[in-house]
């Protein structure tokens, strides 16, 4: 086998948190202060929103039981995976918003900084502030039923240790994954031994389709989504008032390797009941809402409603900035309405996997109605304007919320925003094409930029006018026009720095945590170059182990290089000894297809186990080594596999975004 086979099956990585360093210099360019225009914009926010309303602060601190004075969590190697101390240096409960932070976002950060162990009601407890999400402990007859064990085993284990210190050490009898996003299952190995799951001692409960969706999100488009997640979550931004402040759902994401233990039990329909460790639960199956598969849970004996991530104390995303499939706000709203009808009148407390609870039936119903209506309003009004012929960009500029939603803290845009959610609705129905013939075959950014400079009288003239507009506080416009200068000439340092200044001021004004992060990460990369960081593999060992081989084949298909596959035809058989699965891979027309209807005559056949394939995908074993060690048995034309591996592209994680 040739060298091209060595890493051909390894999947891409994703950076969640790492130290930020410049690629092309050792000294970072310093951030700049807020301009008078940014100060004025942020001062207006203080006048426009009901900051005198402190009910959220009461709810965020209600039921407090305990917390460590210092919250820094490390892994076995001594690496920091979570450090709230970085934020505590400058975000306090009584500190006013700095000029460089939108006061509404600052308020959200203050609320998310209320960390520790809290009693939701007798028998239900949450640990907050130990990761982007909350971990919830429900007391059973013998131990704890745990909901959503955070992102990494280290943070989940630290949260369990806090609970043990308060209540004494009790076993985990069940884990419930509310949905298929990593921050709701990744820490499971920190609180559960897989041997106990396999023996039946511990149940793992999830909604139908969980494993498929949990795995697939990190594979096919994992590389590009991971790179964009660096922008979205702000994990690499410095911890100061000019950098990372808040991620909307929580402060930021923990670092490390997420884990996964496959569910033992699945919820398939609304109304399904289950009693675990003496606790009765009724489930609401809500596929296609905030996640492809998700479920809410009601505890009849405690009149407690768990909302997963179908409601949080912010407007959520119809489409995430890191990239994903567009969610359906209409279905989302309908399920929230169903929740109200099923349990609104009976619930005494509503809690979820991010933020703080709400108590009292009337307040819960009002809260859920506004959560329902924010998604229904975005959908209906975006579609109304779309049907009048407006494009996504135009709709995002025109749409506004009614006062009842605008003045409601729990529907403010700390994570999703009205602007990008309305565009997402347009995209869901209409796709990328605006209907204008000029957009049908428009030129890509670099070509446009060079022509634009020529039409505008050259870079120097554009820079002169851009500086004048920047000095007027027209940052959205200067961000637009300077992008052309940079893409026409990425060596124009003055343009890159003025564009960075524009992004920075837009970031300082942003109410959305992800918007702030995107702007400030863009400014960082324009000033300092692409960072170097430790890439966390979203395709972790547990993700890979739970990935069906057909999903791997789909991933290999998107890696085919047409110029290397041109004119070639290959037929490869793969036999898996442990699962008794047999597949044929076919390459023709520069396309990879696969089938479980295996052909008798192939160019070559490889016989191996799924475990061996997992080792190869993780880079723990090369294909050549596997052949040499007898873990892969080859028959037929061995060159056929070399030819196949030579056709595969490799994805570079740190690709350019703000420069060509």
C-alpha positions in Angstrom: 0.0 0.0 0.0 1.2 3.5 -0.8 1.8 6.4 1.7 -1.4 8.1 0.5 -3.4 5.5 2.5 -1.9 6.4 5.8 -4.4 9.1 6.9 -7.0 8.8 4.2 -9.7 7.7 6.6 -9.0 10.1 9.4 -11.7 12.7 10.0 -11.3 16.5 10.4 -11.1 18.3 13.7 -12.8 21.2 15.4 -11.4 23.7 17.8 -13.6 24.5 20.8 -11.1 26.2 23.0 -7.4 27.0 22.9 -4.8 29.6 23.5 -4.8 32.2 20.8 -1.5 32.8 19.0 -0.7 34.7 15.8 0.4 32.7 12.8 2.7 35.3 11.4 3.9 37.3 14.4 4.7 37.0 18.0 3.2 40.3 19.2 -0.5 40.6 18.9 -2.0 43.9 17.7 -3.9 45.4 20.6 -7.6 46.0 20.7 -8.9 49.5 20.4 -11.4 51.4 22.7 -15.0 52.1 21.9 -15.5 55.1 19.7 -18.0 57.8 20.6 -20.5 56.3 18.2 -20.3 52.9 19.9 -20.6 54.5 23.3 -23.7 56.4 22.2 -25.2 53.3 20.6 -24.7 51.3 23.8 -26.1 54.1 25.9 -29.3 54.0 23.9 -29.7 50.4 24.8 -29.8 51.3 28.4 -32.7 53.7 27.7 -34.6 51.3 25.4 -34.8 48.2 27.5 -36.4 47.5 31.0 -33.1 47.2 33.0 -35.0 48.0 36.2 -36.7 44.5 35.9 -34.6 42.3 38.2 -36.8 39.2 38.2 -34.2 37.2 36.1 -31.6 37.9 38.8 -33.9 36.6 41.5 -34.6 33.5 39.4 -30.9 33.0 38.6 -30.0 32.9 42.3 -33.1 31.3 43.7 -32.4 27.9 45.4 -28.6 28.5 45.6 -26.9 25.8 47.7 -23.2 25.7 47.2 -20.3 26.6 44.9 -16.5 26.5 45.0 -14.8 29.8 45.5 -12.5 29.0 42.5 -13.9 27.2 39.5 -11.0 26.0 37.3 -11.3 22.5 36.0 -8.4 20.6 34.6 -7.9 17.2 32.9 -5.5 14.4 34.0 -2.6 16.0 32.1 -3.2 19.3 34.0 -4.6 21.2 31.0 -7.4 23.6 31.8 -10.7 22.6 30.2 -12.9 25.1 32.0 -12.0 28.3 33.8 -14.7 30.7 35.1 -12.0 32.6 36.9 -11.0 34.3 33.7 -14.4 35.9 33.5 -14.8 36.6 37.2 -11.9 39.1 37.0 -14.1 41.6 35.1 -17.7 40.4 35.1 -19.4 40.9 38.5 -23.0 41.1 39.5 -22.8 44.9 40.3 -20.4 46.1 37.6 -21.8 48.4 34.9 -21.4 47.5 31.3 -18.0 48.7 29.9 -18.2 51.0 26.8 -17.0 48.0 24.7 -20.0 45.7 25.5 -23.6 46.1 24.7 -25.4 46.5 28.0 -28.0 43.9 27.2 -25.3 41.3 26.5 -23.5 42.4 29.6 -26.6 41.7 31.6 -26.9 38.3 30.2 -23.3 37.6 31.0 -23.9 38.7 34.6 -26.8 36.2 34.9 -24.8 33.4 33.4 -22.0 34.0 35.9 -24.3 32.9 38.7 -22.7 29.5 39.1 -22.8 26.5 41.4 -25.4 24.1 42.7 -29.1 25.2 42.8 -32.3 23.5 44.0 -35.0 23.8 41.3 -37.4 22.2 43.6 -37.2 19.4 46.2 -35.6 16.5 44.4 -34.4 18.4 41.3 -31.0 20.2 41.3 -28.9 21.9 38.7 -25.2 22.7 38.4 -24.8 25.9 36.3 -21.8 27.7 35.1 -19.6 24.6 34.7 -19.9 24.6 30.9 -22.0 26.2 28.1 -24.9 24.1 29.3 -26.5 23.0 32.6 -26.4 19.6 34.1 -29.5 18.5 36.0 -29.7 15.9 38.8 -33.1 14.4 39.7 -33.3 12.3 42.9 -34.5 8.8 42.5 -35.0 6.0 45.0 -31.4 4.7 44.7 -29.5 7.6 43.1 -29.5 10.3 40.5 -31.1 10.6 37.1 -28.9 13.0 35.2 -30.1 15.2 32.4 -27.6 16.5 29.8 -24.1 15.8 31.1 -22.3 18.8 29.6 -19.6 18.8 26.8 -16.6 17.0 28.4 -16.1 14.3 31.0 -14.0 16.6 33.2 -16.7 19.3 33.6 -19.4 16.7 34.2 -17.3 14.9 36.8 -16.6 18.2 38.6 -20.3 19.0 38.7 -21.1 15.5 40.1 -18.4 16.1 42.7 -20.2 19.3 43.8 -23.4 17.4 44.1 -21.7 14.6 46.1 -20.2 17.1 48.5 -23.7 18.5 49.2 -25.7 15.3 49.4 -23.2 12.5 49.9 -22.0 10.2 47.2 -24.9 8.5 45.3 -24.7 6.5 42.1 -26.1 7.6 38.7 -28.9 5.3 37.8 -29.9 6.8 34.5 -28.8 9.5 32.0 -31.1 11.3 29.7 -29.9 13.1 26.6 -32.5 15.7 25.7 -31.2 16.1 22.2 -28.4 15.4 19.8 -26.0 18.4 20.3 -22.6 17.8 21.9 -23.1 20.0 24.9 -25.9 17.7 26.0 -24.1 14.4 26.0 -20.4 14.9 25.6 -19.5 14.6 29.3 -21.3 11.3 30.0 -18.1 9.3 30.7 -17.4 11.7 33.5 -20.3 10.3 35.5 -21.0 6.9 34.1 -19.0 3.7 33.6 -20.0 2.1 30.3 -19.7 -1.3 31.9 -22.7 -0.4 34.1 -24.6 0.6 31.0 -23.9 -2.7 29.3 -24.9 -4.7 32.4 -28.2 -2.9 32.6 -27.3 -1.1 35.9 -27.6 2.3 34.3 -30.1 3.4 31.6 -29.2 5.9 28.9 -32.4 7.4 27.5 -32.8 9.5 24.3 -35.2 10.3 21.6 -35.5 8.3 18.4 -32.8 9.0 15.9 -30.4 10.4 18.6 -27.3 8.4 17.7 -27.6 9.0 14.0 -28.0 12.7 14.4 -25.4 13.1 17.2 -22.8 11.4 15.0 -23.7 12.9 11.6 -23.5 16.5 12.8 -19.8 16.1 13.4 -18.8 14.3 10.2 -19.9 15.3 6.7 -19.5 19.1 7.1 -17.5 18.9 10.3 -14.4 20.7 9.1 -16.0 23.8 7.8 -18.5 24.0 10.7 -15.7 23.5 13.1 -13.7 26.4 11.6 -16.7 28.7 11.7 -17.4 27.6 15.3 -14.1 29.3 16.2 -15.8 32.5 15.1 -19.2 31.8 16.6 -18.3 30.8 20.2 -15.5 33.2 20.9 -13.5 30.5 22.7 -10.2 31.9 21.5 -10.9 35.5 22.3 -9.0 37.1 25.2 -11.0 37.3 28.5 -11.5 41.0 29.0 -14.0 43.7 28.2 -12.6 44.0 24.6 -12.8 40.3 24.0 -14.9 37.3 25.1 -17.9 38.3 27.3 -20.7 35.8 26.8 -21.8 33.1 24.3 -25.5 33.8 24.7 -26.4 30.3 26.0 -23.6 30.4 28.5 -20.1 31.9 28.8 -18.4 29.7 26.3 -17.6 26.0 25.6 -15.3 23.7 27.6 -12.2 22.2 26.0 -11.3 18.6 25.7 -12.7 15.5 24.0 -16.4 14.9 24.1 -17.6 11.4 24.8 -20.7 9.3 23.9 -22.3 6.2 25.3 -25.1 4.9 23.1 -28.6 5.0 24.5 -30.3 1.9 25.8 -33.8 3.2 25.6 -35.6 5.5 23.1 -38.5 7.8 23.3 -40.6 7.6 20.0 -43.8 9.4 20.7 -45.4 12.2 22.7 -47.1 10.9 25.8 -44.7 8.0 26.3 -44.2 7.3 30.0 -41.3 5.8 31.8 -40.6 5.2 35.5 -36.9 5.1 36.3 -35.5 4.7 39.8 -38.9 5.4 41.2 -39.3 8.7 39.2 -42.2 8.9 36.7 -41.6 10.8 33.6 -43.8 11.7 30.6 -42.1 12.7 27.4 -43.0 15.1 24.5 -41.2 14.1 21.3 -40.3 17.3 19.4 -38.3 16.3 16.3 -37.2 19.1 13.9 -37.2 21.9 16.5 -34.0 23.2 18.0 -32.4 19.8 17.0 -33.3 17.1 14.5 -34.4 15.0 17.4 -35.3 16.4 20.8 -37.7 15.8 23.7 -39.2 17.6 26.6 -39.9 15.9 29.9 -42.6 16.3 32.6 -42.5 15.1 36.1 -46.1 14.6 37.3 -45.3 14.0 40.9 -43.3 17.2 41.1 -45.2 19.4 38.7 -41.9 20.1 37.0 -41.4 20.8 33.3 -38.0 20.2 31.6 -37.8 22.0 28.3 -34.5 20.6 26.9 -33.4 23.5 24.6 -36.8 24.1 23.0 -37.0 27.2 25.2 -34.2 29.2 26.7 -34.0 32.7 28.1 -33.0 34.1 24.7 -34.2 34.0 21.1 -32.6 30.9 19.6 -31.2 30.2 16.2 -33.3 29.3 13.2 -29.9 28.9 11.5 -26.6 28.8 13.4 -23.7 31.0 12.3 -21.4 28.0 12.3 -23.6 26.4 9.7 -26.3 23.7 9.9 -29.5 22.8 8.2 -32.1 25.5 8.5 -34.6 24.7 11.4 -38.3 25.0 11.0 -39.7 27.8 13.2 -43.3 26.9 12.3 -42.9 23.3 13.7 -40.9 24.7 16.7 -43.8 27.1 17.6 -46.4 24.3 17.2 -44.5 22.0 19.6 -44.3 24.9 22.2 -48.0 25.4 21.8 -48.5 21.7 22.4 -46.4 22.0 25.6 -48.6 24.8 26.9 -51.7 22.7 26.2 -50.3 19.6 27.8 -48.6 20.9 30.9 -48.8 24.7 31.2 -51.5 24.8 33.8 -50.0 22.0 35.9 -46.4 23.0 35.9 -45.1 24.8 39.0 -41.5 25.1 37.7 -40.1 25.2 34.2 -36.3 24.6 33.7 -34.0 23.7 30.8 -30.5 22.9 29.7 -29.3 26.5 29.6 -30.0 29.5 31.8 -32.2 29.6 34.9 -35.8 28.4 35.7 -39.2 30.1 35.9 -41.6 29.4 38.7 -45.4 29.7 38.9 -47.9 28.4 36.4 -49.1 31.8 35.1 -45.5 33.0 34.6 -44.6 29.7 32.9 -47.5 30.0 30.5 -46.7 33.6 29.7 -43.1 32.7 29.2 -43.9 29.8 26.9 -46.4 31.8 24.9 -43.7 34.4 24.1 -41.2 31.7 23.3 -43.8 30.2 20.9 -44.6 33.5 19.4 -41.0 34.7 18.7 -40.6 31.8 16.3 -44.0 32.0 14.8 -43.7 35.8 14.4 -40.3 35.5 12.7 -41.7 32.8 10.4 -44.9 34.6 9.5 -43.6 38.0 9.0 -40.6 36.9 7.0 -42.8 34.8 4.7 -45.3 37.8 4.4 -42.5 40.1 3.2 -41.0 37.3 1.1 -44.4 37.0 -0.7 -44.3 40.7 -1.4 -41.1 40.1 -3.3 -38.5 41.2 -0.8 -35.2 39.3 -0.5 -33.6 37.9 2.7 -31.3 40.9 3.0 -34.2 43.3 2.6 -36.4 41.5 5.0 -33.8 41.5 7.7 -33.6 45.3 7.4 -37.4 45.7 7.5 -38.6 43.3 10.1 -39.1 44.4 13.7 -40.7 42.9 16.8 -43.9 44.0 18.5 -43.3 45.7 21.8 -44.4 42.7 23.9 -41.6 40.6 22.4 -39.1 43.5 22.0 -39.3 44.4 25.7 -39.3 40.8 26.9 -35.8 39.7 28.2 -36.3 36.0 27.3 -36.8 36.8 23.6 -33.9 39.1 23.2 -31.3 38.1 20.6 -28.4 36.9 22.8 -27.9 33.8 20.7 -30.1 33.9 17.6 -31.0 37.3 16.2 -34.1 38.7 14.4 -31.8 39.7 11.5 -30.2 36.4 10.7 -33.2 34.3 11.7 -35.4 36.2 9.2 -32.8 35.5 6.5 -32.8 31.8 7.5 -36.6 31.6 6.9 -36.1 33.1 3.5 -33.3 30.6 2.8 -35.5 27.7 4.0 -38.2 28.5 1.4 -36.3 30.2 -1.4 -32.7 29.1 -1.2 -29.7 31.2 -2.2 -31.1 32.8 -5.4 -32.8 36.2 -4.9 -34.7 36.1 -8.2 -32.6 39.0 -9.6 -30.9 37.8 -12.8 -27.7 39.6 -11.7 -27.4 37.1 -8.8 -27.9 34.0 -11.0 -24.3 33.7 -12.1 -22.6 36.5 -10.2 -18.8 36.8 -9.8 -17.0 35.4 -6.7 -15.6 37.9 -4.2 -12.0 38.2 -5.5 -13.1 38.9 -9.1 -15.7 41.4 -7.9 -13.3 43.1 -5.6 -10.6 43.7 -8.3 -13.2 45.2 -10.7 -14.8 47.2 -7.9 -11.4 48.8 -7.1 -11.0 49.8 -10.7 -14.5 51.2 -10.9 -14.1 53.1 -7.6 -10.8 54.8 -8.7 -8.3 52.5 -6.9 -7.5 51.4 -3.4 -6.2 54.7 -2.3 -9.4 56.5 -3.2 -11.6 53.9 -1.5 -9.4 54.0 1.6 -9.7 57.8 1.8 -13.5 57.6 1.6 -13.8 54.6 3.9 -11.8 56.5 6.6 -14.2 59.4 6.3 -17.2 57.1 6.7 -15.5 55.3 9.6 -15.0 58.6 11.3 -18.8 59.2 10.9 -19.5 55.9 12.7 -20.8 54.1 9.5 -19.3 50.8 10.5 -21.7 48.5 8.6 -20.8 50.4 5.4 -17.1 50.5 6.0 -17.2 46.7 6.8 -18.9 46.2 3.4 -16.6 48.4 1.2 -13.3 47.5 2.9 -14.0 43.8 2.3 -13.6 44.6 -1.4 -10.2 46.3 -0.8 -8.9 43.4 1.2 -10.1 40.7 -1.2 -8.6 42.7 -4.1 -5.3 43.1 -2.3 -4.8 41.1 0.9 -1.4 42.7 1.3 -3.0 46.1 1.9 -2.3 46.3 5.7 -4.0 49.7 6.1 -7.2 48.3 4.6 -7.1 45.1 6.8 -6.6 47.2 9.9 -9.4 49.7 9.1 -11.7 46.7 8.3 -10.7 45.2 11.6 -11.5 48.5 13.4 -14.9 48.4 11.7 -15.6 44.8 12.8 -14.4 45.6 16.3 -16.9 48.5 16.8 -19.7 46.3 15.4 -18.7 43.6 17.9 -18.7 46.1 20.8 -22.3 47.1 19.8 -23.6 43.5 19.3 -26.3 42.2 21.6 -25.8 38.7 20.4 -22.9 36.8 21.9 -22.1 34.9 18.7 -22.3 38.1 16.6 -19.8 39.8 19.0 -17.5 36.7 18.7 -17.7 36.6 14.9 -16.8 40.3 14.6 -14.0 40.2 17.1 -12.5 37.0 15.8 -12.6 38.6 12.3 -10.8 41.6 13.6 -8.2 39.4 15.3 -7.5 37.5 12.1 -7.2 40.6 10.0 -4.7 42.1 12.5 -2.7 39.0 13.4 -3.3 36.4 10.8 -4.9 33.0 11.2 -4.4 31.7 14.8 -2.7 28.5 15.8 -4.6 26.3 18.1 -5.2 22.8 19.3 -8.0 21.3 17.2 -10.5 19.2 19.1 -11.8 16.3 17.1 -15.5 16.5 17.0 -15.2 13.0 15.5 -13.9 11.7 18.9 -13.3 8.0 19.6 -16.9 7.6 20.9 -18.4 9.4 17.9 -16.4 7.2 15.6 -17.3 4.0 17.4 -21.0 4.9 17.1 -20.8 5.8 13.4 -22.2 3.3 10.9 -19.9 2.4 8.1 -22.4 3.9 5.6 -21.8 7.3 7.2 -18.1 6.9 6.6 -18.7 6.1 3.0 -20.8 9.3 2.7 -17.8 11.2 4.1 -15.4 9.6 1.7 -17.7 10.5 -1.1 -17.3 14.2 -0.4 -13.5 13.8 -0.4 -13.3 12.5 -4.0 -11.0 14.8 -6.1 -12.6 14.8 -9.6 -9.3 15.5 -11.3 -7.7 12.5 -9.8 -10.8 10.3 -10.3 -11.3 11.4 -13.9 -11.7 8.4 -16.2 -11.1 5.8 -13.5 -13.4 3.0 -12.5 -12.9 1.0 -9.3 -15.0 -1.7 -7.6 -13.9 -2.5 -4.0 -15.5 -4.9 -1.7 -15.4 -4.4 2.1 -16.3 -7.3 4.4 -16.8 -6.7 8.2 -16.2 -9.8 10.1 -17.7 -8.7 13.5 -21.0 -7.2 12.1 -21.4 -9.6 9.2 -21.9 -6.6 6.9 -20.7 -6.6 3.3 -20.5 -3.6 1.0 -19.3 -2.7 -2.5 -17.8 0.7 -3.2 -17.9 1.8 -6.8 -16.0 4.8 -8.3 -17.1 5.9 -11.7 -17.8 9.3 -13.2 -15.7 10.8 -10.4 -18.4 9.7 -7.9 -18.3 7.2 -5.0 -21.4 5.1 -4.5 -21.9 2.1 -2.2 -24.3 -0.7 -1.8 -25.0 -3.6 0.6 -25.8 -5.7 -2.5 -22.2 -6.9 -2.9 -20.9 -7.8 -6.3 -19.1 -11.1 -6.8 -16.3 -9.7 -8.9 -14.4 -6.7 -7.5 -11.0 -5.2 -8.3 -10.0 -5.9 -4.7 -11.6 -7.1 -1.4 -10.7 -6.0 2.1 -11.8 -8.1 5.1 -11.7 -6.4 8.5 -13.6 -5.6 11.7 -15.5 -2.4 12.5 -13.1 -2.0 15.4 -10.2 -2.0 13.0 -11.9 0.5 10.8 -12.5 2.7 13.9 -8.7 2.6 14.7 -7.9 3.6 11.2 -10.3 6.5 11.2 -8.9 7.8 14.5 -5.3 7.6 13.2 -4.4 5.0 15.8 -3.5 2.6 13.0 -2.7 3.2 9.4 -4.2 1.1 6.6 -0.7 -0.2 5.8 -0.1 -1.2 9.4 -3.5 -3.0 9.5 -2.6 -5.0 6.4 0.9 -5.8 7.8 -0.5 -6.9 11.1 -3.2 -9.0 9.5 -6.1 -6.9 10.7 -7.0 -6.2 7.2 -6.9 -9.1 4.7 -6.6 -8.1 1.1 -7.3 -10.1 -2.0 -7.4 -9.2 -5.6 -5.5 -6.2 -7.1 -4.0 -4.4 -4.0 -3.1 -1.4 -6.2 -6.9 -0.7 -6.5 -6.9 0.5 -2.8 -3.9 2.6 -3.4 -5.6 4.2 -6.4 -8.7 4.8 -4.3 -6.8 6.5 -1.5 -5.0 8.7 -4.0 -8.3 10.1 -5.1 -9.2 11.5 -1.6 -8.8 15.2 -0.7 -7.7 16.3 2.8 -9.3 19.2 4.5 -7.2 22.0 6.1 -8.9 23.3 9.3 -7.4 26.8 9.4 -8.6 28.1 6.1 -9.1 31.8 5.4 -12.4 33.5 6.1 -11.9 37.2 6.3 -9.2 37.2 3.6 -9.1 35.5 0.2 
